[in-house]
Amino acid sequence: MRKLFPDYITITLKGIAMGAADVVPGVSGGTIAFISGIYQELIDSINKVDFSFFSNWKKEGLKTAWNKINGNFLLALLSGIAISILSLSKLITYLLSNHPILVWSFFFGLVIASVFFVGKQITNYSAKTMFALLLGTIISYLITIVNPVASPDSYPYLFLSGFIAIIAMILPGISGAFILLLMGSYETVISTINQFRTSLFSLDLEILQQSILKLATFAVGAILGLKLFSKILHWLFNKHKNVTLALLTGFMVGSLNKVWPWKKVLSSRLNSDNQTVPFTEKSIMPFNFDGDNQLLLAIVLMVIGFLTIFVLEKRANKNSI
């Protein structure tokens, strides 16, 4: 049990990293949680949150009930995620629009290293684990090549989007933001987050009310999906850890197609700002890229991303994965 304030500052920083990853289509916040050594604690803590919290509060007091759900950990982590999403959503959108090769290069290096890091946690390479590795790779790769649909913004669809995306967000290698893109909800969610932040500072109550209602609908779906799926993950880690790790490693391998920096645009779409942005793409070799491939700088950023994992891994060794 953590007791020192600096420990929770570290957890908040990890939450900020998770939030930043969850904003980017193709990068998983679950991957960040895994490589930073808090993944299983996160799943276990979420699994403890249920209606028994209120009965424990009534019988044993708030402090005991709060400690039973690892409340300080969850509060620190979720605060970091919220801070990151609210502050970085516009920055990430800008960087992806103006420096896509460099951004994806960094994350490509990060995911490559993550494959090795998670894969080495597997202690027994049986036929089951190899099948799980292959299955995870195929499923994740197929997700990266599915054509996105148009962007609906109805409340039932936002609820469904939150329910499905949060499941992906806690799975290493599966990007919740990319699932939103596939479902056509990514633009709606990012725009709503930006509207919420802008209207909050400008005190535009009408837009603030609309954005809160949309975000609340999305959040309710996310909370329900997170709670239901965390039980499955908790059971898998306890009963079939090697197979689960192999499946998650496969998810990461398959997702590399999405984070490959050099793409050829097959079709485009108009975003909410009436700007033309890529809709469907395919991975190509850097030498076939139409324009400046920024190869040297891209390689440098890949290496930086790769080496970043080793720093995180050293810190992760202090925690149970």
C-alpha positions as a Python dict, from the first residue, in 0.01 Angstrom:
ca = {
    (1, 'M'): (0, 0, 0),
    (2, 'R'): (143, 334, -103),
    (3, 'K'): (165, 592, 174),
    (4, 'L'): (395, 863, 47),
    (5, 'F'): (261, 1162, -149),
    (6, 'P'): (538, 1139, -415),
    (7, 'D'): (418, 786, -496),
    (8, 'Y'): (80, 925, -602),
    (9, 'I'): (247, 1202, -802),
    (10, 'T'): (418, 925, -999),
    (11, 'I'): (82, 751, -1048),
    (12, 'T'): (-70, 1078, -1171),
    (13, 'L'): (216, 1119, -1421),
    (14, 'K'): (151, 766, -1548),
    (15, 'G'): (-215, 863, -1582),
    (16, 'I'): (-112, 1166, -1786),
    (17, 'A'): (88, 936, -2016),
    (18, 'M'): (-211, 700, -2046),
    (19, 'G'): (-441, 991, -2130),
    (20, 'A'): (-204, 1117, -2396),
    (21, 'A'): (-188, 771, -2552),
    (22, 'D'): (-566, 727, -2543),
    (23, 'V'): (-613, 1048, -2744),
    (24, 'V'): (-404, 910, -3032),
    (25, 'P'): (-571, 661, -3270),
    (26, 'G'): (-345, 355, -3283),
    (27, 'V'): (-184, 394, -2940),
    (28, 'S'): (-326, 219, -2634),
    (29, 'G'): (-342, 364, -2284),
    (30, 'G'): (-344, 3, -2168),
    (31, 'T'): (1, -36, -2321),
    (32, 'I'): (129, 256, -2114),
    (33, 'A'): (-26, 106, -1800),
    (34, 'F'): (137, -228, -1876),
    (35, 'I'): (488, -102, -1942),
    (36, 'S'): (476, 135, -1645),
    (37, 'G'): (399, -150, -1407),
    (38, 'I'): (46, -61, -1295),
    (39, 'Y'): (-170, -266, -1534),
    (40, 'Q'): (-273, -551, -1308),
    (41, 'E'): (-317, -318, -1010),
    (42, 'L'): (-547, -106, -1228),
    (43, 'I'): (-757, -406, -1332),
    (44, 'D'): (-772, -541, -976),
    (45, 'S'): (-869, -201, -836),
    (46, 'I'): (-1145, -150, -1093),
    (47, 'N'): (-1272, -498, -1014),
    (48, 'K'): (-1310, -401, -649),
    (49, 'V'): (-1535, -105, -726),
    (50, 'D'): (-1900, -208, -684),
    (51, 'F'): (-2206, -130, -474),
    (52, 'S'): (-2047, -300, -172),
    (53, 'F'): (-1845, 23, -137),
    (54, 'F'): (-2153, 195, 9),
    (55, 'S'): (-2233, -86, 253),
    (56, 'N'): (-1869, -91, 366),
    (57, 'W'): (-1884, 287, 405),
    (58, 'K'): (-2191, 255, 624),
    (59, 'K'): (-2052, -30, 836),
    (60, 'E'): (-1680, 50, 860),
    (61, 'G'): (-1648, 415, 765),
    (62, 'L'): (-1538, 601, 453),
    (63, 'K'): (-1164, 555, 508),
    (64, 'T'): (-1187, 174, 528),
    (65, 'A'): (-1422, 152, 229),
    (66, 'W'): (-1194, 386, 29),
    (67, 'N'): (-884, 178, 108),
    (68, 'K'): (-1060, -145, 6),
    (69, 'I'): (-1108, -17, -349),
    (70, 'N'): (-754, 130, -358),
    (71, 'G'): (-919, 470, -390),
    (72, 'N'): (-605, 684, -369),
    (73, 'F'): (-450, 494, -659),
    (74, 'L'): (-763, 524, -875),
    (75, 'L'): (-810, 893, -792),
    (76, 'A'): (-447, 978, -874),
    (77, 'L'): (-452, 779, -1198),
    (78, 'L'): (-789, 905, -1322),
    (79, 'S'): (-692, 1263, -1236),
    (80, 'G'): (-382, 1227, -1454),
    (81, 'I'): (-586, 1078, -1740),
    (82, 'A'): (-844, 1358, -1721),
    (83, 'I'): (-577, 1631, -1703),
    (84, 'S'): (-400, 1482, -2004),
    (85, 'I'): (-708, 1440, -2221),
    (86, 'L'): (-837, 1791, -2149),
    (87, 'S'): (-500, 1960, -2198),
    (88, 'L'): (-348, 1751, -2476),
    (89, 'S'): (-644, 1673, -2703),
    (90, 'K'): (-591, 1991, -2905),
    (91, 'L'): (-210, 1953, -2906),
    (92, 'I'): (-222, 1590, -3019),
    (93, 'T'): (-469, 1683, -3292),
    (94, 'Y'): (-234, 1961, -3406),
    (95, 'L'): (76, 1740, -3405),
    (96, 'L'): (-95, 1461, -3595),
    (97, 'S'): (-215, 1711, -3854),
    (98, 'N'): (118, 1891, -3897),
    (99, 'H'): (389, 1636, -3803),
    (100, 'P'): (230, 1293, -3849),
    (101, 'I'): (547, 1104, -3950),
    (102, 'L'): (740, 1221, -3644),
    (103, 'V'): (456, 1151, -3400),
    (104, 'W'): (389, 804, -3537),
    (105, 'S'): (763, 728, -3545),
    (106, 'F'): (793, 790, -3173),
    (107, 'F'): (494, 571, -3097),
    (108, 'F'): (615, 302, -3337),
    (109, 'G'): (938, 275, -3140),
    (110, 'L'): (741, 268, -2817),
    (111, 'V'): (512, -14, -2931),
    (112, 'I'): (803, -218, -3074),
    (113, 'A'): (975, -209, -2736),
    (114, 'S'): (646, -286, -2566),
    (115, 'V'): (615, -607, -2768),
    (116, 'F'): (947, -729, -2627),
    (117, 'F'): (865, -610, -2276),
    (118, 'V'): (523, -777, -2255),
    (119, 'G'): (636, -1085, -2447),
    (120, 'K'): (915, -1160, -2202),
    (121, 'Q'): (659, -1185, -1922),
    (122, 'I'): (538, -1512, -2079),
    (123, 'T'): (696, -1797, -1884),
    (124, 'N'): (566, -2093, -2086),
    (125, 'Y'): (541, -2096, -2466),
    (126, 'S'): (293, -2380, -2512),
    (127, 'A'): (67, -2450, -2810),
    (128, 'K'): (-205, -2245, -2637),
    (129, 'T'): (15, -1941, -2590),
    (130, 'M'): (140, -1955, -2949),
    (131, 'F'): (-218, -1979, -3075),
    (132, 'A'): (-318, -1685, -2854),
    (133, 'L'): (-22, -1483, -2987),
    (134, 'L'): (-123, -1554, -3347),
    (135, 'L'): (-491, -1488, -3279),
    (136, 'G'): (-419, -1155, -3109),
    (137, 'T'): (-196, -1048, -3398),
    (138, 'I'): (-458, -1134, -3661),
    (139, 'I'): (-745, -966, -3475),
    (140, 'S'): (-546, -650, -3407),
    (141, 'Y'): (-419, -629, -3766),
    (142, 'L'): (-769, -674, -3908),
    (143, 'I'): (-892, -390, -3686),
    (144, 'T'): (-627, -160, -3836),
    (145, 'I'): (-744, -222, -4194),
    (146, 'V'): (-1119, -193, -4140),
    (147, 'N'): (-1269, 110, -4313),
    (148, 'P'): (-1411, 369, -4069),
    (149, 'V'): (-1777, 466, -4096),
    (150, 'A'): (-1940, 810, -4098),
    (151, 'S'): (-1952, 997, -3767),
    (152, 'P'): (-2288, 965, -3586),
    (153, 'D'): (-2336, 1179, -3277),
    (154, 'S'): (-2665, 1051, -3135),
    (155, 'Y'): (-2671, 984, -2762),
    (156, 'P'): (-2739, 608, -2790),
    (157, 'Y'): (-2446, 575, -3031),
    (158, 'L'): (-2221, 780, -2800),
    (159, 'F'): (-2317, 545, -2516),
    (160, 'L'): (-2230, 241, -2730),
    (161, 'S'): (-1905, 407, -2842),
    (162, 'G'): (-1800, 463, -2481),
    (163, 'F'): (-1888, 106, -2388),
    (164, 'I'): (-1678, -47, -2667),
    (165, 'A'): (-1391, 203, -2672),
    (166, 'I'): (-1313, 174, -2301),
    (167, 'I'): (-1266, -202, -2343),
    (168, 'A'): (-1005, -131, -2610),
    (169, 'M'): (-845, 145, -2404),
    (170, 'I'): (-752, -95, -2122),
    (171, 'L'): (-621, -362, -2359),
    (172, 'P'): (-251, -318, -2443),
    (173, 'G'): (-211, -286, -2819),
    (174, 'I'): (-575, -204, -2894),
    (175, 'S'): (-637, 168, -2928),
    (176, 'G'): (-966, 296, -2789),
    (177, 'A'): (-926, 612, -2995),
    (178, 'F'): (-884, 404, -3311),
    (179, 'I'): (-1196, 203, -3223),
    (180, 'L'): (-1378, 535, -3196),
    (181, 'L'): (-1241, 627, -3538),
    (182, 'L'): (-1363, 297, -3681),
    (183, 'M'): (-1706, 358, -3529),
    (184, 'G'): (-1710, 713, -3663),
    (185, 'S'): (-1724, 872, -3315),
    (186, 'Y'): (-1365, 995, -3279),
    (187, 'E'): (-1425, 1337, -3432),
    (188, 'T'): (-1739, 1385, -3222),
    (189, 'V'): (-1568, 1293, -2895),
    (190, 'I'): (-1254, 1502, -2956),
    (191, 'S'): (-1461, 1800, -3070),
    (192, 'T'): (-1684, 1767, -2763),
    (193, 'I'): (-1379, 1761, -2533),
    (194, 'N'): (-1242, 2073, -2702),
    (195, 'Q'): (-1583, 2243, -2678),
    (196, 'F'): (-1608, 2153, -2309),
    (197, 'R'): (-1267, 2307, -2236),
    (198, 'T'): (-1334, 2621, -2442),
    (199, 'S'): (-1686, 2680, -2307),
    (200, 'L'): (-1566, 2622, -1951),
    (201, 'F'): (-1317, 2908, -1976),
    (202, 'S'): (-1546, 3134, -2181),
    (203, 'L'): (-1849, 3057, -1958),
    (204, 'D'): (-2066, 2979, -2262),
    (205, 'L'): (-2332, 2793, -2064),
    (206, 'E'): (-2530, 2666, -2362),
    (207, 'I'): (-2234, 2494, -2528),
    (208, 'L'): (-2105, 2382, -2188),
    (209, 'Q'): (-2437, 2211, -2111),
    (210, 'Q'): (-2442, 2034, -2449),
    (211, 'S'): (-2081, 1915, -2416),
    (212, 'I'): (-2136, 1792, -2058),
    (213, 'L'): (-2443, 1595, -2165),
    (214, 'K'): (-2255, 1430, -2453),
    (215, 'L'): (-1949, 1354, -2240),
    (216, 'A'): (-2168, 1219, -1959),
    (217, 'T'): (-2345, 985, -2203),
    (218, 'F'): (-2010, 862, -2332),
    (219, 'A'): (-1877, 828, -1975),
    (220, 'V'): (-2172, 618, -1854),
    (221, 'G'): (-2116, 374, -2140),
    (222, 'A'): (-1743, 370, -2065),
    (223, 'I'): (-1792, 306, -1692),
    (224, 'L'): (-2031, 18, -1759),
    (225, 'G'): (-1800, -138, -2018),
    (226, 'L'): (-1496, -94, -1795),
    (227, 'K'): (-1664, -256, -1496),
    (228, 'L'): (-1797, -555, -1689),
    (229, 'F'): (-1476, -621, -1883),
    (230, 'S'): (-1244, -574, -1586),
    (231, 'K'): (-1396, -884, -1427),
    (232, 'I'): (-1308, -1086, -1737),
    (233, 'L'): (-951, -954, -1742),
    (234, 'H'): (-915, -1014, -1368),
    (235, 'W'): (-1021, -1377, -1415),
    (236, 'L'): (-795, -1426, -1719),
    (237, 'F'): (-486, -1296, -1538),
    (238, 'N'): (-555, -1515, -1236),
    (239, 'K'): (-637, -1836, -1426),
    (240, 'H'): (-462, -1810, -1764),
    (241, 'K'): (-184, -1553, -1727),
    (242, 'N'): (52, -1685, -1997),
    (243, 'V'): (-224, -1717, -2256),
    (244, 'T'): (-353, -1369, -2169),
    (245, 'L'): (-4, -1219, -2199),
    (246, 'A'): (43, -1392, -2534),
    (247, 'L'): (-290, -1255, -2659),
    (248, 'L'): (-198, -902, -2546),
    (249, 'T'): (144, -932, -2711),
    (250, 'G'): (-30, -1034, -3033),
    (251, 'F'): (-257, -730, -3006),
    (252, 'M'): (53, -509, -2995),
    (253, 'V'): (219, -682, -3290),
    (254, 'G'): (-93, -643, -3504),
    (255, 'S'): (-134, -278, -3408),
    (256, 'L'): (207, -192, -3558),
    (257, 'N'): (40, -155, -3896),
    (258, 'K'): (-163, 137, -3763),
    (259, 'V'): (132, 321, -3606),
    (260, 'W'): (364, 276, -3907),
    (261, 'P'): (468, 635, -3989),
    (262, 'W'): (454, 628, -4369),
    (263, 'K'): (108, 605, -4521),
    (264, 'K'): (-55, 646, -4859),
    (265, 'V'): (-393, 819, -4840),
    (266, 'L'): (-660, 618, -5019),
    (267, 'S'): (-953, 847, -4939),
    (268, 'S'): (-1018, 1169, -4747),
    (269, 'R'): (-1298, 1327, -4546),
    (270, 'L'): (-1395, 1668, -4405),
    (271, 'N'): (-1361, 1710, -4028),
    (272, 'S'): (-1570, 1935, -3802),
    (273, 'D'): (-1349, 2234, -3895),
    (274, 'N'): (-1422, 2172, -4264),
    (275, 'Q'): (-1062, 2059, -4320),
    (276, 'T'): (-969, 1771, -4550),
    (277, 'V'): (-810, 1488, -4350),
    (278, 'P'): (-720, 1124, -4436),
    (279, 'F'): (-1006, 874, -4408),
    (280, 'T'): (-849, 546, -4522),
    (281, 'E'): (-476, 481, -4560),
    (282, 'K'): (-231, 199, -4624),
    (283, 'S'): (123, 150, -4498),
    (284, 'I'): (405, 200, -4751),
    (285, 'M'): (784, 199, -4746),
    (286, 'P'): (941, 538, -4662),
    (287, 'F'): (1111, 556, -5002),
    (288, 'N'): (770, 529, -5170),
    (289, 'F'): (629, 814, -4964),
    (290, 'D'): (503, 1108, -5169),
    (291, 'G'): (688, 1402, -5013),
    (292, 'D'): (957, 1447, -4749),
    (293, 'N'): (983, 1113, -4568),
    (294, 'Q'): (1188, 1269, -4283),
    (295, 'L'): (1357, 931, -4255),
    (296, 'L'): (1657, 1029, -4042),
    (297, 'L'): (1456, 1223, -3784),
    (298, 'A'): (1190, 952, -3786),
    (299, 'I'): (1452, 686, -3701),
    (300, 'V'): (1585, 905, -3419),
    (301, 'L'): (1236, 936, -3272),
    (302, 'M'): (1178, 561, -3308),
    (303, 'V'): (1496, 501, -3107),
    (304, 'I'): (1387, 754, -2845),
    (305, 'G'): (1049, 584, -2819),
    (306, 'F'): (1216, 244, -2794),
    (307, 'L'): (1459, 359, -2523),
    (308, 'T'): (1179, 527, -2328),
    (309, 'I'): (1038, 182, -2252),
    (310, 'F'): (1357, 75, -2075),
    (311, 'V'): (1331, 374, -1843),
    (312, 'L'): (970, 283, -1768),
    (313, 'E'): (1064, -84, -1729),
    (314, 'K'): (1317, -6, -1457),
    (315, 'R'): (1046, 172, -1262),
    (316, 'A'): (802, -108, -1338),
    (317, 'N'): (1033, -363, -1175),
    (318, 'K'): (942, -207, -841),
    (319, 'N'): (579, -308, -890),
    (320, 'S'): (397, -631, -958),
    (321, 'I'): (270, -668, -1316),
}
